[in-house]
């Protein structure tokens, strides 16, 4: 009987450890994704990861607004 109880305790301990690892891992990915968003649109405040995406966004969403100086020489 003792082995059955030990097995249950071991499974519970392993499940708790896996849940903590999974929870911690999600926060790291979320913070890394947030850190990658470095360009912010001055019109709508949307954040984008790179200048190419930023220029495509600006051309499609804000065609009547003047192009920011940082995007003039970016090639799409």
Secondary structure, 3 states (H helix, E strand, C coil): CHHHHHHHHHHHHHHHHHHHHHHHHHHHHHHHHHHHCCEECCCCCCEECCHHHHHHHHHHHCCCCCCCHHHCCCCC
